[in-house]
Amino acid sequence: MRNNYIKLVLVAVLCANLVACSDILDEQPRSNYDPTFFTTETGVMGGLTAMYAHLRQFYGQYYYAACQQPTDEYTYAWSADNNFKDIDLTEGVGNYASNTVRSDALWNAAFSNINTASGVIENGVTAGVADALIAEARFFRAFDYFQLVQNFGGVPLDLGAGELKFNSAPNRTSVRNTVPEVYTKGIFPDLKLAVEQLPATGRVTGGATNTLARLMLAKAYLTYGWWLENPNNVPTYPETPRTDPDGHDAAWYFQQAYDVALAGIDNPGNFGLLDYYYDVHLGSNDRNKEVLLYADHTESSEQYDGASHSYFGGGAPGNQIVWFVTWNYTLIRGGIGNNATYSVSGQPFSHQWGTDSGHKTAGEVVKREAAQAYGRPWSCMAPPIGVFEKTFADKTNDSRYDGTFVTTFYSNWKKGGATWTSVYANANESAISDESPFLTFLDTDLPAGTVKYDAPSAQASEVAAGIMAGRSEYVIEPSHISRGRYPTLWKLGTYRTDNGTGLGSPNGSITRPINIAYFSELYFIAAEAAVKGATGSRSARELINVIRARAGKWRWDNNGRKEKIADNSAAMTAATPANITIDYILAERSREYFGEGFRWFDLVRTQKLIEYAANYEIGSGINPVNTGAMTTAGNHTRQTFTRKIEMKHYLRPIPSGQLDALEMTKEEKAAYQNPGYN
């Protein structure tokens, strides 16, 4: 290993003005913590509260793009800026560099929190607090190091006062430890103690538990096992042999991952799987027993949420991530009136719409609403066509597609104050009442010519939708999904209880918690470890079928907005292949956790990033000249795009903002940066 000594600026004070919900953690804002603060019980409790709050500094922000791009789940969308184009690596688009990749949000938040955790760990006994409280600090220190090592490779364990020691003053000298050192000195010891000392039930709502610690330990074992095995010869940095300091091989770590995950399944405490996938992400059911860790938000107080609930411009600690993946559905147009005439792309056409009189166009018929199926449309990220044709191929038996996406957009003009009795979508001359489907993304493509995109009445949608016989609403087939319009992510959608009878405040910061860890992932970790050779009482197929059986159960048709009682679990489990492969595990993980910030880590861990993400299909969605609409249907048919993903992209660049702030030579900066980046 090369000794990459640098003058690393690590600030020993922790800003604590961004906090968790007042009814969950009692927070007293402080501008900084001095060395004596953690020797008191008040200091320890303040430090622990800040550890939960620090999650909101990167979860809910542009870091989300770094967790989802470049992968097979998302690419950049119609209105994306360089926060999304740079990281996507699509050829001819963006600039992937140390000053553009938004994993900087993690780097900037993690080290101050790690230092706070070290302060609590070192001084907790003196303060007279219980081991369980110190174990919370151990969990968060390990959690942050685990996120860092997956993103950047080896990172510093010494923040100025020695490895894993609390640093009480700014320090300008440091060294990056190797990946094995970070795992074996930092992550594993802390998490093992957390498993032993954390309670089965959190001391507060959303508090760390031994089940959560088991999940993270099992996942860390699994990830490190893959790193040791290195099947595709992916380079690491700082350079070091792929050997374990404790003398174990990859197989040993896979077995540990399996054993720890099964222990979590068999000793769930208050956690467990819900009966229906839909309920896991239902806004009114947030903080349910399946969620082990979340970055919390609250509707009850803007002060504690740290963001405006009426109009939010973005930024930490607010939650805005679902806006990134929401297309501008408010562009959908309908009309009212008799013998009305539209002008589409400069070409007038007439259509008989019935007996209503008044305006030629109804304008917005699907309005922004602070509801889970709507929200604020920023249109920054779009799912490629393969998501709908391959990942979610089974939309009949598997409830996860319906419980993940908004595929039908309902009119809601009355909530916005409009008084029309009905509006026409120009499909089959049928009037559509309020709170009815106005545009639907179809489950599959239909025979050629069934959906007509070029008909003038279809173009009046202004979003290049189509019309078809037997449907009163506009429709779009999977092959016509584009960067401009696509199914949005219901599971992360806005949820408010203060809308009354109107549209509410869709531009306010999202007040739902951001889920980070699930009980269900214990099954996936054990199954993946079994595929890698671990043995035990349950096979990979048995473990995956627990998840798939639940996915086959329906109680609600989400996009149909009606009750649906169905149990397709037998069909789901029967369809599971006898031989489970890593590719099958990855497909199931995408179906279960689509769009939740897991995918980049999954593809990097299994070294499938290039294989899965190098090519994708989507319509360009290019905007016609001099118009704010997407009227040209041809811009929304599938095209193949190529990403230039290289081996260096298995590691994110060290943020340039960090390096620029250091007093160090050009050579020292180059040595500290990951290879291939400036």
N, C-alpha and C positions, 0 to 999 in steps of 0.2 A: 504494500500500500504506500502511496505517496502521501507525505504529511502536508496536507493542503492548509497551512496556517493562514488565517486571514484576520483582519481586524473587524470582528463582527459586532455590530451595534445591537445589544440586547438590553432593553429597558427593564429595570427591575420594578418599576411601579406599574400598577394595574388600574386602568380606568374602570370604575364600577358604576357608572351612571346608566348602564344598560342592563336591565334586570328582568327577572322572571315575574310571573303574575303574583300580585300581592296576596291572593288567597292561597297561594301555593308555597311561596318562599318569602319570608319577611326580610325586606332589603332596606338597608340604610346606605344611601349613596355616599361614596368617598372618592376623593380625587386621586388618592394613592394610598398604598400600604407601606409603612416603614417596617424595619426588621422586627420591632417589638410587638407589632400589632398581632401577629399570629401566636404570641405567647399567652393570649387571653381567649376565653371561650367566645367572646363577642367577635374577636378577630377571626377565629377559625370559622365561625358560622358565616361571617361576611365573605370570607374567601370561598367557601363552598357555594354560597348563593351566586357569586360571580362566575363560578365554573359552569353552572347551568346556563347562566345568561350569555356566556361567551359563545355558545352554540349559535346564537342568532347573528353573530358577526360574519358567519360564512354560510350557514344554511338559511336559504331564503334570498340569497343575493346572486350576483353573476357567477359565483362559484358553481352554481347549478349547471351552467353551460360546460364547465370543465368536467363535471361528473357525467354528462350526457353526450358530449361531442369530443372527437369524432367517433360515433358508433353507428350501429345499424338501427338504433331507435330514433335518433334525431339528426337533422341537418339544419342549416340556416333557413329562415323563412323570408317572406316577401318584404317585410319592413326591418329586417335585421341590420344592425350596425356592426361595427368591427368587433364588438365584444363577442359576437357569435360567428361572424365570417372568418376572423383570424384563426380561431381555434378549430374550425371545421376541416381545414386542410384540403378542401375541394380545389382541384387544379384551376389556376387562374383567378382565385378568389382569396383575398385576405393575406395576412402576413403573420405566420405563427412564430412568435419570438418571445424573448424574456420580458418584454414590456407590454405584451398583448394578451398573454394567457392568464385567465382569471383565477387560477389556483393561487394567485397572490393573496387572495382574501383569507385562505387557510393559513398560509405562512405568517401573515401579519397578525392573526389572532391567536395562533397556537402557542407561540413561545412565551408570551406574557402569561398565558394561562398555565403552561407547564411550570413556570417559575412560581406562580402563586400556589400551585399544588405542592411543589417542593417545600414551600414555606410552611404549609399546613402539616405536611408529613414530618418535617423536622421538629416542629414546635408543638404539635398536637398533644404529646404526652405531657409536656410542661404545662400546657393550658388545662390539662385535666379532662380532656374530652375522650369519649369512648373510642375504642378501636374501629367501630363501625363507621364513625365519622371520618377518621383518617383514611379508611378504606375507600370512601367516596373520592377523596383526593387522589388516591392511587389509581382508581379507575379512570378518572379524567386525564391524569398524566399519561397513562398508557394509551387511552383512546386517542389523544392528540398525536402522540408519537406514531401510533399505527396509521393514522391518516397521512401524516407527513412522510413516512417511509414508503408508503404505496405511491405517493405522488412524486417524490423527489429522489428516492434512494436514500443513502445514508445522510443523516443530519446530526447536528451537534448534541451530545449529551451534557457537555460542560458549557454552562451558560455564564461562566466567569468565576465560580467559586469551587469548581470541581464537578465531576460527573454526578448528575442528578442531585446537585446541591442548590439550595436557595441562594440566589445572588442578590445582594443588597445594594449594589451600586452598578452604574453603567460600566460595561466591559467592552474592550475593543480587540480582544484576541480570542480566537476560537479555532476549533478544528472539526471538520465533519467526521463523525464516526462511520464505520462501515455498516452495511445492512445487517450482518449477523450480530454486531455489537448492539445495535439499536434494539433488535428483538430479544437477545439473550440477557442483556444488562438492564434494559428499560421495560419493554412491553411485557414479557412473560412473567418476571418476578412480581411486578405490580398487579397484574391481573390474577395471578395465582393467590396472592394475599387477599385481593378483593373477593374472590370466590369464597375464601375461608371466612372472611370477616364481615362481609355485607349481609344484611338481613334478607329473608325471603320476601318480606313486604317492605316497600320503601318507607322511609320515615316521613316523607311528604308525598303528595300526589306527583307521580312522575319521577320519584327519587330512584337512585341507583340501587339495584338488588343483586343478589348472587346469581339469579337467572340471567340478568343482563351481562354480568361479568363472565359467566360461562359462555354465552354467545360470542362475546368479543374474543375470549381466549381461544375458543374452538376455531373461529374465523382467522385469528392470527396464526395459529398452528397450521391451518390449511394453506394460507397464503405463503407462509415461510417454507412449507414443504414443496410447493410449486417452485419457489425461488431456488431452493437447493437443487431440485431436479433439472430445471432450466431446459425443457425439451427442445426449444427452438433456438438455443444459443443467443438469447437476448443479452446484450451487455449490461453491466451494472456499474454503479459509481457511488463513492470512490472505489476504484478497482480493488478487488479482493477475490481470493479463491472461493468457489461455491462449496465451502465446507463449514460445518457447524463447530463452534468453539467447544461445545459439550460432547462432541463425538457422535452425535446422532445423524442418521441419514434421513432422506425425504420420507421413506416408508414409515419411520418411527413417528414423524410429525403428523403424517396422515392418520395413523392409528390414534394418536393423541387427540386429533381433531374429532375423530369419530367418537371416541370414548367420552370426551367432555360434552359434545353435543347431545349424545344419548342421555348423559346424566342430567342435562338441562331439560330434556323432554320428560324424563321419568320423575323429576323433582321440580314441577312447574311453579310451586308456590301459588300465587293468585293469578298466574298467567295461563294462557291456553289459546287454542284456536276457537274463533267464533264459528257458529254453525253455517253462516253464509258469507261469501266473499264480499257481497254488496255492503254488508254492515261494517266491514273493516274500514271503509272509506266514507261512509255516510257522515256528513258534517254534524248532524245531531248526535252522533255516537262517537265523537272524538274521545281520545284518551281511554279507549276500551282495553280489555284484558289482553289483547293480542299485541299491543304496542309496548315495547320495553323501554324505549328512549325517544324523546322528541324535543325539538326546540320550541318552547311554548310561546304562545301569544294569547291575548285576551281581548275580548270585545268590551269588557267592563271599564277599562281605564286606558286612555291614550298615554298617560304618564308612565305607567308600568309597561305598556306595550312598546313605547319608544317611537311611535309613529302616528301620524294623523289618520283618523278613521273616516274622515270626510274627503280629503284629497291628499294623496301621497305621491311624491315625485320619485320615489325609489331610494335605495340605499339602506345600509345597516342602521338599526337592527330590524327593520320592517320585513314583512314577508310579501314578495312579489312574484314568486317563481311561476305560478300558473299563468300569469299574464304573458310570460315569454312564449308559452306554447298555445296561446289562444289567438286564432285568426280573427280578422275584423268582420265578424258575422253581421255587424250592423250595416254593412254595405248591401245586404240582400234587399231587393226592392219588390214591391207589389203595387197594384194600382186599383183605383176605384173610379167609376164613372161610365157613361154610356158613349160608345163610339170614340173612345179616347185614342189619342195618337202619341206614340213614343218616337223619339229620335235616338237610334242606337248606332254609334260610330258614324254619325252623319247621315244614316239611311232611315227615312221615316217609314213607319208601318202602322196599320190600323188594326184594332182587334175589338170585336164586340164583347163587352164584359157584363152585360146584364142591365139591370134597371136602376141601380144606384146612381145618384147624380152628385156632382161636386168636383173634387180635384181629379186631375189626370193621374197623378201618382200619389201614392200614400206615403212616399218617403220611407223612413225607417219603420219596418213592421216588426223586426226583431231588435229590441233595444237593449242597451247595457242594463243589466240588473245585478244586484248584489245577491246572486243565488248560485248554487253549485253548478248549474248547467250554463251559466252565462259569464259574468265577470268582465274585467277590463281587457280589451284585446290589443296586445302589443305586437303580435305576429312576428316574433323573433326566431322561433324554432318550429320546424315542421317534421312530422314523421314520414319517412319514405314509404313508397307503395308496398314494399316487401313486408312491412309490419302488418298490413291488412290481408295480404295474399298468402303469407307464409306463417308468421308468428301466430297470428290469430286466425288461422284457417278455419278452425271449428268455432263458429259463432252460434251454433244451435245448442249443443250440449254444454259447452263451457261458458259459465256465467261471467268469466273474467273480462271478456271483451265488453259486454254490456256494463260491467261494473268499473270499467277503466275509462271509456270514452263517452263524449257527447257525440252522437251520430245523427240525432234529429234535433233541429232547431225550431222551437215553438214561437209563434207570434205572441207578443206581450204588449201590444200598443195601448191597451186600456190602462195599464199601470203607468204608462207615460202620459196619460191625459187625453189621448185621442178618443173620439166618440164614434168612429165608424162601426157600422153593424157587421160588415164583412169586407174582406180585401181579396183581390184576385191575384193568384200567382201565374196566371196565363196558361195553366196546365188544364186542358180539357174543359175550359170555360166553367170551372167550378169555383164557387165562392168559398173562402176559408174564414172561419170565425176566429175570434181571439182565443189564445191559449190552444191553438191547433198546430200541427206540423206544417212548417212553411218551407223547409228544405231538409232532405234526408240523404245521408251518405249510405248507399246501398251496401248490403253485405258482400255481394259478389257482382262481377260483370255479367251482363245479360247478352243474348245474341246480338250481333252487329245490327245497328239500325233501330233497336228497341228504344233506346234512349236517344232523343234528338237534341243535340247541343247547338246546332246551327240555325234552328228555327227562330225567326224574329221574336216570337213570344217567349222562347227560352232565353234569348239574349237580354230580354227586358229584366231578367233577374239581376243583371249587372255584376254577377259573380261567375259567369260562364257555366251556370248550371244547365241541366237538361230537363226535358219533359218526357213523359211516357204515358201510354194509355193506362187508364185505371187509377192514376194517382193525381190528386189535386195539387200536391205540393211539387216544388222543384226537386230533382234528384241528381246525384253525382255517383258514378261508379268508381270502384277502387282504382282502376287504371287511369282515372282522370283527376286523382288527387294531386295537388300541386303545392308549391311554396305559398300560394295565395289563399287556398282554402282547403281545409282538412278537418277530420274529427279532432276535437279538443279534449283536454284531460280532465274529465269529470272528477276523478278520484282526489285531485288536489284543489278542486274548485272552491270559489268563494262561498262562505257560509256565514250569514248574519241572522240575528233574531229580531232586529230592530227596523225591518223594512216597512212594517205596517201593511197597507194595501198598495203601496207604490213600488218603485224600482229600487228604493234604498240608496245606499252610497257605494256604487260599484267602483269608484275611483279611490276609495279609502284603502289603507293598508289591509291586507288579508289577516283576519284575526284568528285563523285556525292554527293549531300547532303543526309543525313540520315533522312528520314521522321519520325517525332515523334507524330504528332497529325493531324487528318484529320477532315474536316467538316462532312464527312459521319458518324463519330462516334456519333454525336449529335442524329441521328436517332436511333442508337443502344442503347444509354443511355436512351432515352425517352421510347423506347420499353421495355427495361429490367425493368425500373421503373414501367411501366404499368402492366407488368406481376406480379410485387410485390405489386400491388394494387393501384397505382396512377391512377387518372382519369383526363380526359381532352378532348379536341376536337378531338384527333386522337387516335385510338386503337393501340395496339402493332402490330396487323396484318397490318394495314394501313401503319404504319411507316416502318416495315420490307419490305413491298412490294414496297416501293419507291426504296430501295436498290436492291431488286431482279429484279425489272423491268429494271433498268439500267444494271444489270448483264446479262440480256437476249439479249442485243444489241451488235452486232458485226459490225466492219468495216474492220477488218484485221484478217486473220488466222495467228497467230504469229508463230507457229511451221511449218505451211505449207508455210510460206513466200509468201503469196499472198492475194489479196483483198478478203474480204468476207463480203458481205452486207446481214445482216440477223437481223430480229427483232423477238426474241423469248420471248419478255416481257409478252405477254398474257399467254403463257404456263408456264412461271416462276411464275407469280402471282397466276395463277389458282392452281398450285401445292402447294402453301403455305397453311399449315393446318389452319383450322378455329380457333383452340385453340393453341395459342402460349405458349410454355413452356420455362423454363430456358434452358433446354437441346437444344431446337431449336435455341434459341438466341446464345448459345455457338457454335453450329454448323455453324450458319451464320457468326458469328464473325471470326471463323477459315477460312471460305471460303473467307471472305473479307480481313482479315489482316494476312493471313498465313505467318509465318516466319518473322514477323516484330517486334518481341519483346513484343507482347501483351499477349501471351498465358498463361504464368505462372501467371501473375496478374489476368487474367480472372478466372482461375481455383481456385486460392487462394481466390479471392473476393467471389465467389459463393460457396466456400467450396466443390468443386468437384475434388480437386487434386488427392486424393486417388482413387476415383471412375474412373476417366478418364485415369490416368497415371500408375496405378499399374501393368498393364500387356500390352504388345504390341507384335506384330509379325514382324519379319524381317529375312532375310537370314543372316547367320553369316559373310559371305564373307571372311572366313579365307584364308590366303594366302598359296598356296601350298609350300611345302618345297623347298628351293633353287631356287626359281623363283620369279621374280618381277611381274608376271602376276596373273590373277585370273581365270585360265583355268578350274578349276574343277566345273562343273555346280552344283553338289550336294551341294556345300558350299553356294549356293545362293538361295536355296529353303526355304520357310518360316519355321521359328521356333518361339516358344513362349518364351518370356523372362519375368521375374518377377522383379519388383522393390520393394525394402523394404522401402516404404514411411510410415512414422509415423506422428502422430499429431504434433510433434515438428518441422517438416519440413515445416509447414505453416509459420514459421519465419526463416529467414536466421540467421546464427551465426554472432555475432559481430566479425569483423576481428581480428584475433590473433595479427596481426601486430600493431593494435591500442592498444590492451591490453599490449603487450610486451613492448611497449615504455613508459608505465606509471609507476610512482613510487607509488605503492599501494600494499597492502597486498594480499596474496593469497585468503583470504576470500572476500576482496573487488572485486577482479577480478571475482570470482565465482558469486558474487551477481550481477555484472554488465552484465555478459554474459547471453544470453538467455538460458532457461532450456534445458538440454540434450546435451549441447556443452561444451567443455573445453576452 
